[in-house]
Amino acid sequence: MAGLIAKRYAEALFQLALENDCVDKYSDEIKLIHDTLAGQDEILKVINNPEISAEIKMSILENAFKEYVSNDVLGLLSVIFAKNREKELINILDSFLSKVIDYKGIVYAAVESAVPLKSEKLNEIKQKLSKKLNKQVEVEVKTVPELIGGIRISVCGYVIDNTVKNRIENIKKALLEIKLA
């Protein structure tokens, strides 16, 4: 049920964003709130504390974000607190951001390499993946020295592994399968 609540609130804000032609603006604002609150256990304890009134919680967030977010996004926060749904706040924000990603046709690719990649190479990877998938691709890069060389790309549930480590493992498997006469 918790997931359903988050989806409903996120859908309401998303529809408002579409109506007002503010998808990017609201997305940036929601991301700001999400990034500020996610992982901040002390702040989340205050927000989720049932002994603190919704008005005080809303006042805290309003003072923190009023200069940076629109009245519509503040209105969403207000409704969340008025309906005692603050425990779902992060899930609501996550759900909204997921809707934006789906709407924009964005996919995320994880790129791992043994050494840091140059920006030209990353741009080339992004362009090739975008063309192949016919979607906008955002790349998350990670350096993994254990790969020895080459790159490994994970996108849309697929893995393209062109690393030296993978080649060595494949050779090792092939050698172990050889039956000596």
Accessible surface in RSA format (square Angstrom, percent):
REM  Atomic radii and reference values for relative SASA: ProtOr
REM  Chains: A
REM  Algorithm: Lee & Richards
REM  Probe-radius: 1.40
REM  Slices: 20
REM RES _ NUM      All-atoms   Total-Side   Main-Chain    Non-polar    All polar
REM                ABS   REL    ABS   REL    ABS   REL    ABS   REL    ABS   REL
RES MET A   1   175.01  90.6 123.81  81.9  51.20 121.9  92.58  78.7  82.43 109.2
RES ALA A   2    47.48  43.7  42.33  65.3   5.15  11.7  43.35  61.0   4.14  11.0
RES GLY A   3    41.60  51.3   0.00   N/A  41.60  51.3  34.35  94.3   7.25  16.2
RES LEU A   4    91.70  51.1  85.94  61.5   5.75  14.5  87.29  61.3   4.40  11.9
RES ILE A   5    21.76  12.4  20.81  15.5   0.94   2.3  21.76  15.7   0.00   0.0
RES ALA A   6     3.64   3.4   3.64   5.6   0.00   0.0   3.64   5.1   0.00   0.0
RES LYS A   7   127.08  62.0 126.40  77.6   0.68   1.6  69.82  62.8  57.26  61.0
RES ARG A   8   156.29  65.6 146.74  74.8   9.55  22.7  52.79  72.1 103.50  62.7
RES TYR A   9    36.11  16.9  33.73  19.2   2.38   6.2  27.20  20.4   8.91  11.0
RES ALA A  10     0.06   0.1   0.00   0.0   0.06   0.1   0.06   0.1   0.00   0.0
RES GLU A  11    60.08  34.5  60.08  45.5   0.00   0.0  39.36  76.1  20.72  16.9
RES ALA A  12    63.30  58.2  48.20  74.4  15.11  34.4  56.91  80.1   6.40  16.9
RES LEU A  13     5.61   3.1   2.21   1.6   3.40   8.6   5.22   3.7   0.39   1.1
RES PHE A  14    16.27   8.1  16.27  10.1   0.00   0.0  16.27   9.9   0.00   0.0
RES GLN A  15    75.43  42.2  75.43  55.1   0.00   0.0  30.45  64.8  44.98  34.1
RES LEU A  16    60.28  33.6  58.62  41.9   1.65   4.2  59.62  41.9   0.66   1.8
RES ALA A  17     0.00   0.0   0.00   0.0   0.00   0.0   0.00   0.0   0.00   0.0
RES LEU A  18    63.35  35.3  45.12  32.3  18.23  45.8  46.13  32.4  17.22  46.3
RES GLU A  19   137.53  79.0  99.10  75.0  38.43  91.5  45.10  87.2  92.44  75.5
RES ASN A  20    67.27  46.4  46.07  44.5  21.21  51.1  16.56  39.9  50.72  49.0
RES ASP A  21   133.14  93.3 111.59 111.1  21.55  51.0  30.12  70.9 103.02 102.7
RES CYS A  22    28.37  21.5  24.78  27.6   3.59   8.4   3.59   9.1  24.78  26.7
RES VAL A  23    14.66   9.6  12.39  11.2   2.27   5.5  12.39  10.8   2.27   6.2
RES ASP A  24    81.45  57.1  78.37  78.0   3.08   7.3  32.06  75.5  49.39  49.3
RES LYS A  25   103.36  50.4  95.16  58.4   8.20  19.5  73.78  66.4  29.57  31.5
RES TYR A  26     4.04   1.9   4.04   2.3   0.00   0.0   0.71   0.5   3.32   4.1
RES SER A  27    14.91  12.6  14.91  19.9   0.00   0.0   0.90   1.9  14.01  19.6
RES ASP A  28    97.72  68.5  89.99  89.6   7.74  18.3  27.70  65.2  70.02  69.8
RES GLU A  29    13.21   7.6  11.67   8.8   1.54   3.7   8.17  15.8   5.04   4.1
RES ILE A  30     0.11   0.1   0.11   0.1   0.00   0.0   0.11   0.1   0.00   0.0
RES LYS A  31   106.60  52.0 106.60  65.4   0.00   0.0  73.91  66.5  32.69  34.8
RES LEU A  32    71.99  40.1  66.60  47.6   5.39  13.6  71.52  50.2   0.47   1.3
RES ILE A  33     0.00   0.0   0.00   0.0   0.00   0.0   0.00   0.0   0.00   0.0
RES HIS A  34    32.57  17.8  32.57  22.6   0.00   0.0  27.83  28.7   4.73   5.5
RES ASP A  35    82.76  58.0  59.28  59.0  23.48  55.5  30.65  72.1  52.11  52.0
RES THR A  36    57.37  40.8  46.47  47.1  10.90  26.0  44.82  60.2  12.55  19.0
RES LEU A  37     2.49   1.4   2.49   1.8   0.00   0.0   2.49   1.7   0.00   0.0
RES ALA A  38    36.95  34.0  23.17  35.8  13.78  31.4  24.86  35.0  12.09  32.0
RES GLY A  39    66.50  82.0   0.00   N/A  66.50  82.0  36.99 101.5  29.51  66.1
RES GLN A  40    86.12  48.2  83.73  61.2   2.39   5.7   5.84  12.4  80.29  60.9
RES ASP A  41    95.08  66.6  89.91  89.5   5.17  12.2  22.09  52.0  72.99  72.8
RES GLU A  42   123.11  70.7 120.68  91.3   2.43   5.8  64.95 125.6  58.16  47.5
RES ILE A  43    66.48  37.8  64.26  47.9   2.22   5.4  66.45  47.8   0.04   0.1
RES LEU A  44    33.62  18.7  33.51  24.0   0.11   0.3  33.62  23.6   0.00   0.0
RES LYS A  45   131.69  64.2 121.32  74.4  10.36  24.7  82.39  74.2  49.30  52.5
RES VAL A  46    56.61  37.3  55.40  50.2   1.21   2.9  56.61  49.2   0.00   0.0
RES ILE A  47     3.46   2.0   3.46   2.6   0.00   0.0   3.46   2.5   0.00   0.0
RES ASN A  48    45.06  31.1  40.69  39.3   4.37  10.5  12.34  29.7  32.72  31.6
RES ASN A  49    50.19  34.6  45.92  44.4   4.28  10.3   7.97  19.2  42.23  40.8
RES PRO A  50   119.12  86.8  86.19  78.6  32.94 119.7  92.47  76.3  26.65 165.6
RES GLU A  51   161.61  92.8 124.11  93.9  37.51  89.3  47.86  92.6 113.76  92.9
RES ILE A  52    44.26  25.2  38.36  28.6   5.91  14.2  41.05  29.6   3.21   8.7
RES SER A  53    47.98  40.5  34.50  46.0  13.49  31.1  42.04  89.5   5.94   8.3
RES ALA A  54    24.60  22.6  17.33  26.8   7.27  16.5  17.97  25.3   6.63  17.6
RES GLU A  55   130.01  74.6 120.74  91.3   9.27  22.1  69.90 135.2  60.11  49.1
RES ILE A  56    96.02  54.6  94.40  70.3   1.62   3.9  96.02  69.1   0.00   0.0
RES LYS A  57     2.98   1.5   2.19   1.3   0.80   1.9   0.65   0.6   2.34   2.5
RES MET A  58    23.09  12.0  23.09  15.3   0.00   0.0  23.09  19.6   0.00   0.0
RES SER A  59    51.25  43.3  47.46  63.3   3.79   8.7  25.42  54.1  25.84  36.2
RES ILE A  60    76.44  43.5  71.14  53.0   5.29  12.8  74.49  53.6   1.94   5.3
RES LEU A  61     3.04   1.7   3.04   2.2   0.00   0.0   3.04   2.1   0.00   0.0
RES GLU A  62    72.40  41.6  72.40  54.8   0.00   0.0   7.32  14.2  65.08  53.1
RES ASN A  63    98.15  67.7  77.37  74.8  20.78  50.0  25.28  60.8  72.86  70.4
RES ALA A  64    54.00  49.7  31.36  48.4  22.64  51.5  42.57  59.9  11.44  30.3
RES PHE A  65     7.85   3.9   7.85   4.9   0.00   0.0   7.85   4.8   0.00   0.0
RES LYS A  66   110.41  53.9  93.13  57.1  17.28  41.1  49.55  44.6  60.86  64.8
RES GLU A  67   144.63  83.0 105.40  79.7  39.23  93.4  39.50  76.4 105.13  85.8
RES TYR A  68   138.02  64.4 114.87  65.4  23.16  60.3  81.37  61.1  56.66  69.8
RES VAL A  69    12.35   8.1   0.00   0.0  12.35  29.8   2.66   2.3   9.69  26.3
RES SER A  70    18.26  15.4   8.44  11.3   9.82  22.6  18.08  38.5   0.18   0.2
RES ASN A  71   127.78  88.1 115.69 111.8  12.09  29.1  30.78  74.1  97.00  93.8
RES ASP A  72    51.45  36.0  42.82  42.6   8.63  20.4   5.57  13.1  45.87  45.7
RES VAL A  73     0.00   0.0   0.00   0.0   0.00   0.0   0.00   0.0   0.00   0.0
RES LEU A  74    17.64   9.8  17.08  12.2   0.55   1.4  17.38  12.2   0.26   0.7
RES GLY A  75    30.48  37.6   0.00   N/A  30.48  37.6  29.83  81.9   0.65   1.5
RES LEU A  76    17.55   9.8  11.23   8.0   6.32  15.9  15.89  11.2   1.66   4.5
RES LEU A  77     0.00   0.0   0.00   0.0   0.00   0.0   0.00   0.0   0.00   0.0
RES SER A  78    48.99  41.4  46.97  62.7   2.02   4.7  13.38  28.5  35.62  49.9
RES VAL A  79    71.25  46.9  69.89  63.3   1.36   3.3  71.25  61.9   0.00   0.0
RES ILE A  80     0.00   0.0   0.00   0.0   0.00   0.0   0.00   0.0   0.00   0.0
RES PHE A  81     1.72   0.9   1.61   1.0   0.10   0.3   1.61   1.0   0.10   0.3
RES ALA A  82    74.29  68.3  43.13  66.6  31.16  70.9  50.11  70.6  24.18  64.0
RES LYS A  83   130.28  63.6 114.80  70.4  15.48  36.9  62.26  56.0  68.03  72.5
RES ASN A  84   113.54  78.3  92.58  89.5  20.95  50.5  23.34  56.2  90.20  87.2
RES ARG A  85    82.48  34.6  80.27  40.9   2.21   5.3   5.01   6.9  77.47  46.9
RES GLU A  86    17.36  10.0  14.79  11.2   2.57   6.1   1.58   3.1  15.78  12.9
RES LYS A  87   145.71  71.1 123.57  75.8  22.14  52.7  73.14  65.8  72.57  77.3
RES GLU A  88    24.31  14.0  24.31  18.4   0.00   0.0   8.08  15.6  16.24  13.3
RES LEU A  89     1.18   0.7   1.09   0.8   0.09   0.2   1.09   0.8   0.09   0.2
RES ILE A  90    39.39  22.4  38.67  28.8   0.72   1.7  38.67  27.8   0.72   2.0
RES ASN A  91    67.98  46.9  64.65  62.5   3.33   8.0   9.44  22.7  58.54  56.6
RES ILE A  92     0.14   0.1   0.14   0.1   0.00   0.0   0.14   0.1   0.00   0.0
RES LEU A  93     0.16   0.1   0.16   0.1   0.00   0.0   0.16   0.1   0.00   0.0
RES ASP A  94    60.08  42.1  57.21  56.9   2.88   6.8  25.00  58.8  35.08  35.0
RES SER A  95    19.01  16.1  11.93  15.9   7.08  16.3  13.44  28.6   5.57   7.8
RES PHE A  96     0.41   0.2   0.41   0.3   0.00   0.0   0.41   0.2   0.00   0.0
RES LEU A  97    28.78  16.0  28.28  20.2   0.50   1.3  28.28  19.9   0.50   1.4
RES SER A  98    59.31  50.1  57.27  76.4   2.04   4.7  27.16  57.8  32.15  45.0
RES LYS A  99    55.60  27.1  51.75  31.8   3.85   9.2  15.34  13.8  40.26  42.9
RES VAL A 100     5.58   3.7   5.58   5.1   0.00   0.0   5.58   4.8   0.00   0.0
RES ILE A 101    49.37  28.1  49.36  36.8   0.01   0.0  49.36  35.5   0.01   0.0
RES ASP A 102   115.07  80.6  92.20  91.8  22.88  54.1  32.00  75.3  83.07  82.8
RES TYR A 103   126.37  59.0  93.72  53.3  32.64  84.9  65.30  49.1  61.07  75.3
RES LYS A 104    84.35  41.1  57.58  35.3  26.76  63.7  34.53  31.1  49.82  53.1
RES GLY A 105    18.64  23.0   0.00   N/A  18.64  23.0  18.28  50.2   0.36   0.8
RES ILE A 106    23.65  13.5  15.90  11.8   7.75  18.7  15.90  11.4   7.75  21.0
RES VAL A 107    22.32  14.7  18.72  16.9   3.60   8.7  22.32  19.4   0.00   0.0
RES TYR A 108   118.26  55.2 100.85  57.4  17.41  45.3  74.13  55.7  44.13  54.4
RES ALA A 109     0.77   0.7   0.00   0.0   0.77   1.8   0.77   1.1   0.00   0.0
RES ALA A 110    41.99  38.6  39.05  60.3   2.94   6.7  39.23  55.2   2.77   7.3
RES VAL A 111     0.00   0.0   0.00   0.0   0.00   0.0   0.00   0.0   0.00   0.0
RES GLU A 112    37.41  21.5  37.41  28.3   0.00   0.0   5.69  11.0  31.72  25.9
RES SER A 113     1.19   1.0   1.19   1.6   0.00   0.0   1.17   2.5   0.02   0.0
RES ALA A 114    10.44   9.6   3.97   6.1   6.47  14.7   3.97   5.6   6.47  17.1
RES VAL A 115    97.32  64.0  97.07  87.9   0.25   0.6  97.32  84.6   0.00   0.0
RES PRO A 116   106.15  77.4  89.57  81.6  16.59  60.3  91.15  75.3  15.01  93.3
RES LEU A 117    37.24  20.7  16.99  12.2  20.25  50.9  18.78  13.2  18.46  49.7
RES LYS A 118   155.71  76.0 146.65  90.0   9.06  21.6  96.62  87.0  59.09  62.9
RES SER A 119    70.17  59.3  63.72  85.0   6.44  14.8  41.36  88.1  28.81  40.4
RES GLU A 120   121.12  69.5 112.90  85.4   8.22  19.6  69.42 134.3  51.70  42.2
RES LYS A 121    86.55  42.2  83.84  51.4   2.72   6.5  44.72  40.3  41.83  44.6
RES LEU A 122    36.17  20.1  36.17  25.9   0.00   0.0  36.17  25.4   0.00   0.0
RES ASN A 123    78.88  54.4  78.11  75.5   0.78   1.9  15.86  38.2  63.03  60.9
RES GLU A 124    67.50  38.8  64.66  48.9   2.84   6.8  24.52  47.4  42.98  35.1
RES ILE A 125    10.79   6.1   9.07   6.8   1.72   4.1  10.78   7.8   0.02   0.0
RES LYS A 126    68.28  33.3  68.14  41.8   0.14   0.3  27.13  24.4  41.15  43.8
RES GLN A 127   127.00  71.0 120.05  87.7   6.95  16.5  41.88  89.1  85.12  64.6
RES LYS A 128   133.51  65.1 126.22  77.4   7.29  17.3  87.30  78.6  46.21  49.2
RES LEU A 129    15.87   8.8  15.60  11.2   0.26   0.7  15.87  11.1   0.00   0.0
RES SER A 130    33.69  28.5  30.30  40.4   3.39   7.8  22.63  48.2  11.06  15.5
RES LYS A 131   183.04  89.3 157.20  96.5  25.84  61.5 109.59  98.6  73.45  78.2
RES LYS A 132   174.44  85.1 144.28  88.5  30.16  71.8  93.40  84.1  81.04  86.3
RES LEU A 133    53.40  29.7  37.49  26.8  15.91  40.0  41.43  29.1  11.97  32.2
RES ASN A 134   136.34  94.0 115.90 112.0  20.44  49.2  27.02  65.0 109.33 105.7
RES LYS A 135    97.94  47.8  85.47  52.4  12.47  29.7  50.04  45.0  47.90  51.0
RES GLN A 136    92.70  51.8  81.57  59.6  11.13  26.5  36.11  76.9  56.59  42.9
RES VAL A 137     2.70   1.8   0.00   0.0   2.70   6.5   0.00   0.0   2.70   7.3
RES GLU A 138    55.33  31.8  55.33  41.9   0.00   0.0  12.46  24.1  42.86  35.0
RES VAL A 139    33.01  21.7   3.74   3.4  29.27  70.5   4.49   3.9  28.53  77.4
RES GLU A 140   123.10  70.7 117.77  89.1   5.33  12.7  39.01  75.5  84.09  68.7
RES VAL A 141    60.12  39.6  30.40  27.5  29.72  71.6  30.40  26.4  29.72  80.6
RES LYS A 142   127.44  62.2 122.56  75.2   4.88  11.6  74.62  67.2  52.83  56.3
RES THR A 143    59.78  42.5  38.76  39.3  21.02  50.1  26.88  36.1  32.90  49.7
RES VAL A 144    22.91  15.1  22.07  20.0   0.83   2.0  22.91  19.9   0.00   0.0
RES PRO A 145    89.32  65.1  77.21  70.4  12.11  44.0  78.61  64.9  10.71  66.6
RES GLU A 146   111.48  64.0  97.87  74.0  13.60  32.4  59.81 115.7  51.67  42.2
RES LEU A 147     2.01   1.1   2.01   1.4   0.00   0.0   2.01   1.4   0.00   0.0
RES ILE A 148   106.06  60.4  79.26  59.0  26.80  64.6  83.90  60.4  22.17  60.2
RES GLY A 149    17.11  21.1   0.00   N/A  17.11  21.1  17.11  46.9   0.00   0.0
RES GLY A 150    41.40  51.0   0.00   N/A  41.40  51.0  24.52  67.3  16.87  37.8
RES ILE A 151    33.89  19.3  33.66  25.1   0.24   0.6  33.66  24.2   0.24   0.6
RES ARG A 152    62.08  26.1  61.68  31.4   0.40   1.0  10.99  15.0  51.09  31.0
RES ILE A 153    12.87   7.3  12.87   9.6   0.00   0.0  12.87   9.3   0.00   0.0
RES SER A 154    41.68  35.2  38.24  51.0   3.44   7.9  23.35  49.7  18.34  25.7
RES VAL A 155     9.43   6.2   5.90   5.3   3.54   8.5   8.70   7.6   0.73   2.0
RES CYS A 156    67.29  50.9  30.17  33.7  37.12  87.2  32.72  82.9  34.57  37.3
RES GLY A 157    85.04 104.9   0.00   N/A  85.04 104.9  43.95 120.6  41.09  92.0
RES TYR A 158   159.14  74.3 156.35  89.0   2.79   7.3 110.44  83.0  48.70  60.0
RES VAL A 159    93.23  61.3  61.77  55.9  31.46  75.8  61.77  53.7  31.46  85.3
RES ILE A 160    90.17  51.3  86.47  64.4   3.70   8.9  89.96  64.8   0.21   0.6
RES ASP A 161    44.69  31.3  22.80  22.7  21.90  51.8  11.74  27.6  32.95  32.9
RES ASN A 162    74.92  51.7  72.34  69.9   2.58   6.2  14.78  35.6  60.14  58.1
RES THR A 163     0.55   0.4   0.55   0.6   0.00   0.0   0.00   0.0   0.55   0.8
RES VAL A 164    50.95  33.5  50.49  45.7   0.46   1.1  50.49  43.9   0.46   1.2
RES LYS A 165    81.31  39.7  80.92  49.7   0.38   0.9  36.19  32.6  45.12  48.1
RES ASN A 166    38.21  26.4  36.60  35.4   1.61   3.9   3.04   7.3  35.17  34.0
RES ARG A 167   127.09  53.4 125.33  63.9   1.76   4.2  48.28  66.0  78.81  47.8
RES ILE A 168    88.63  50.4  87.57  65.2   1.06   2.5  88.05  63.4   0.58   1.6
RES GLU A 169    73.44  42.2  72.58  54.9   0.86   2.0  26.36  51.0  47.08  38.4
RES ASN A 170    74.46  51.3  68.74  66.4   5.72  13.8  24.82  59.7  49.63  48.0
RES ILE A 171   106.66  60.7 103.69  77.2   2.97   7.2 106.44  76.6   0.22   0.6
RES LYS A 172   129.07  63.0 126.02  77.3   3.05   7.3  71.37  64.2  57.69  61.5
RES LYS A 173   126.55  61.7 124.88  76.6   1.67   4.0  76.41  68.8  50.14  53.4
RES ALA A 174    54.57  50.2  47.81  73.8   6.76  15.4  51.99  73.2   2.58   6.8
RES LEU A 175   112.04  62.4  99.24  71.0  12.80  32.2  99.33  69.8  12.71  34.2
RES LEU A 176   137.71  76.7 108.53  77.6  29.17  73.3 111.25  78.1  26.46  71.2
RES GLU A 177   132.07  75.8 110.97  84.0  21.10  50.2  46.88  90.7  85.19  69.6
RES ILE A 178   103.41  58.8  84.17  62.7  19.24  46.4  90.50  65.2  12.91  35.0
RES LYS A 179   188.94  92.2 161.47  99.1  27.46  65.4 108.83  98.0  80.11  85.3
RES LEU A 180   169.53  94.4 137.17  98.1  32.36  81.4 138.65  97.4  30.88  83.1
RES ALA A 181   154.43 142.0  71.57 110.4  82.87 188.5 107.81 151.8  46.62 123.5
END  Absolute sums over single chains surface
CHAIN  1 A    11827.9       9981.3       1846.6       6668.9       5159.0
END  Absolute sums over all chains
TOTAL         11827.9       9981.3       1846.6       6668.9       5159.0
